[in-house]
């Protein structure tokens, strides 16, 4: 009977420790960028970006390994600095933004590969197809901002073949090459903010009580 309180205390502390390790991070869009590039007429590249996106990460370990990352990109926010080209990219020839308005990423593994490097593997859903991709990621560190927030910075790079997602539009130029390349290189610069716990205040039995919630 005397051991029960001790066991209960150990279990309670273990639970508290587990909860404390779980932190949620959200992307800070004004300080983040999702960009891409693709070859054009063999001799050059066209680059662009998506201006509307959000990402969320659940951190379970201090070294960030085994974290869970999800992201959503709004297709209609594509921007290549050319209005007519952007309109074409949103059409059924390419992304078909009306039918498939979002690009989704859902991580399956978050593997530490070096002191500040990670390999994030996950499923990318685009244009109605879901395929695995790998993000080679560099962690740029944590910092406290002047407003009391904890921030983290990441840079991820990767490559995909647009034909894997049934985006096949192309033309053959006079020199014999393809107008648009098949492989797309992308770079994600992401600044994330740790979501702070906030008090939830309620009345219980006529008394003011409070607890912390994430």
Legacy VTK file of the C-alpha trace (Angstrom):
# vtk DataFile Version 3.0
C-alpha trace
ASCII
DATASET POLYDATA
POINTS 214 float
0.000 0.000 0.000
2.839 2.381 0.778
4.407 1.838 -2.657
1.322 2.974 -4.562
1.877 6.739 -4.099
5.511 6.391 -5.259
4.510 4.439 -8.366
1.797 6.972 -9.095
4.314 9.803 -8.749
6.758 8.123 -11.139
4.026 7.546 -13.719
2.813 11.127 -13.348
6.313 12.554 -13.827
6.829 10.351 -16.884
3.597 11.637 -18.377
4.524 15.246 -17.663
7.945 14.709 -19.260
6.349 13.217 -22.372
3.916 16.108 -22.709
6.703 18.639 -22.227
8.646 17.140 -25.119
5.782 17.641 -27.570
5.991 21.112 -29.082
4.059 22.509 -32.036
5.680 24.850 -34.550
3.919 26.900 -37.228
5.377 28.526 -40.328
5.856 32.290 -40.411
4.890 32.997 -44.014
6.305 36.547 -44.346
9.741 35.138 -43.498
9.465 31.907 -45.493
9.599 31.036 -49.178
8.626 28.085 -51.387
10.371 28.349 -54.754
11.061 26.139 -57.764
12.885 26.089 -61.086
12.560 24.104 -64.298
14.544 24.081 -67.537
13.214 26.097 -70.466
14.160 25.403 -74.099
17.127 23.363 -72.815
19.428 26.387 -72.471
17.877 28.242 -69.514
15.616 27.972 -66.496
12.331 29.480 -65.405
11.853 30.006 -61.689
8.792 30.710 -59.601
7.275 30.514 -56.154
4.064 29.885 -54.269
2.932 32.843 -52.190
0.266 31.134 -50.068
1.310 28.179 -47.929
1.443 26.948 -44.354
3.432 24.306 -42.528
3.203 22.704 -39.101
5.733 20.607 -37.208
5.267 18.562 -34.054
8.574 18.144 -32.224
8.919 15.171 -29.887
12.694 15.129 -29.284
15.286 17.789 -28.513
17.312 16.879 -31.603
14.179 17.179 -33.842
14.478 13.595 -35.076
11.148 11.790 -35.507
9.307 15.112 -35.761
6.107 15.230 -37.794
5.830 17.780 -40.603
2.783 18.677 -42.683
2.352 21.434 -45.259
-0.303 22.867 -47.553
0.350 25.001 -50.646
-2.371 26.888 -52.499
-1.895 26.248 -56.216
-3.528 29.515 -57.284
-0.763 31.426 -55.501
1.825 30.342 -58.092
3.910 33.302 -59.246
6.516 33.281 -62.027
6.485 37.049 -62.569
4.493 36.598 -65.768
0.695 36.845 -65.605
-0.071 34.952 -68.817
2.312 32.123 -67.909
0.830 31.886 -64.408
-2.641 31.653 -65.924
-1.475 28.815 -68.178
0.139 26.991 -65.228
-3.154 27.130 -63.325
-5.044 25.675 -66.299
-5.829 22.024 -67.054
-2.612 21.823 -69.121
-0.641 21.902 -65.882
-1.863 22.099 -62.275
-5.604 22.360 -63.034
-6.026 24.605 -59.987
-9.814 24.578 -60.089
-9.939 20.801 -59.717
-6.829 20.391 -57.541
-6.499 23.590 -55.482
-3.901 22.350 -52.990
-0.518 20.642 -52.875
-0.091 18.608 -49.680
2.939 17.176 -47.908
2.783 14.653 -45.066
6.070 13.451 -43.585
6.628 9.769 -42.851
10.143 9.983 -41.372
12.339 12.782 -40.019
15.865 11.381 -39.903
18.920 13.150 -38.486
21.850 12.643 -40.894
24.467 14.993 -39.441
25.068 17.711 -36.891
22.559 20.093 -38.504
21.166 18.028 -41.376
18.079 15.872 -41.829
16.416 13.715 -44.430
12.665 14.219 -44.378
10.750 11.607 -46.344
7.039 11.953 -46.980
4.107 11.815 -49.361
3.463 14.685 -51.755
-0.062 14.953 -53.146
-0.365 17.085 -56.280
-2.682 17.081 -59.283
-4.590 14.124 -57.847
-1.548 11.880 -57.385
0.420 10.987 -54.245
4.101 10.099 -54.543
6.999 9.838 -52.057
9.612 12.599 -52.061
12.731 13.363 -50.026
13.663 16.746 -48.574
17.363 17.245 -47.846
17.141 19.668 -44.983
19.567 21.921 -43.130
18.575 23.166 -39.686
19.772 26.737 -39.117
19.148 26.836 -35.370
16.847 28.261 -32.713
16.598 31.885 -31.640
14.469 33.997 -29.319
12.966 37.027 -31.058
12.455 40.448 -29.371
8.788 39.608 -28.676
9.443 36.510 -26.595
8.853 33.912 -29.311
11.091 30.945 -30.031
11.918 30.622 -33.726
13.574 27.906 -35.819
14.971 28.120 -39.346
15.219 25.418 -42.018
16.312 25.166 -45.642
15.094 22.142 -47.599
15.846 21.159 -51.179
14.520 18.412 -53.409
13.661 17.269 -56.894
10.612 15.718 -58.522
9.516 14.630 -61.975
6.282 16.392 -62.915
5.251 13.466 -65.129
4.965 11.335 -61.976
2.028 13.592 -61.108
0.524 13.395 -64.610
1.587 16.940 -65.523
2.743 16.113 -69.032
2.184 19.214 -71.151
5.117 19.953 -73.483
6.168 20.990 -76.977
9.127 20.085 -79.159
11.216 23.045 -80.305
12.921 23.323 -83.713
16.279 22.220 -82.296
14.652 18.939 -81.280
14.585 19.408 -77.520
11.600 19.838 -75.258
10.230 23.278 -74.509
9.881 22.519 -70.800
11.938 20.136 -68.685
10.437 17.264 -66.736
12.470 17.578 -63.532
11.581 20.332 -61.090
14.064 21.536 -58.475
12.573 23.164 -55.421
13.882 25.038 -52.408
12.007 25.739 -49.194
13.262 28.359 -46.759
11.089 28.029 -43.675
11.024 30.092 -40.510
8.835 28.531 -37.844
7.481 29.869 -34.565
6.957 27.710 -31.499
3.353 27.856 -30.348
3.291 29.010 -26.761
0.915 27.567 -24.207
-1.814 29.917 -23.071
-3.974 29.990 -19.970
-7.533 28.751 -20.168
-9.612 30.331 -17.446
-12.855 28.817 -16.187
-15.142 28.942 -13.196
-15.511 25.779 -11.162
-17.759 25.546 -8.111
-17.927 29.314 -7.954
-14.139 29.761 -7.982
-11.858 31.055 -10.717
-9.490 28.336 -11.951
-6.921 28.156 -14.686
-4.840 25.632 -16.573
-2.339 25.713 -19.372
-3.109 24.518 -22.872
-1.112 24.299 -26.056
LINES 1 215
214 0 1 2 3 4 5 6 7 8 9 10 11 12 13 14 15 16 17 18 19 20 21 22 23 24 25 26 27 28 29 30 31 32 33 34 35 36 37 38 39 40 41 42 43 44 45 46 47 48 49 50 51 52 53 54 55 56 57 58 59 60 61 62 63 64 65 66 67 68 69 70 71 72 73 74 75 76 77 78 79 80 81 82 83 84 85 86 87 88 89 90 91 92 93 94 95 96 97 98 99 100 101 102 103 104 105 106 107 108 109 110 111 112 113 114 115 116 117 118 119 120 121 122 123 124 125 126 127 128 129 130 131 132 133 134 135 136 137 138 139 140 141 142 143 144 145 146 147 148 149 150 151 152 153 154 155 156 157 158 159 160 161 162 163 164 165 166 167 168 169 170 171 172 173 174 175 176 177 178 179 180 181 182 183 184 185 186 187 188 189 190 191 192 193 194 195 196 197 198 199 200 201 202 203 204 205 206 207 208 209 210 211 212 213
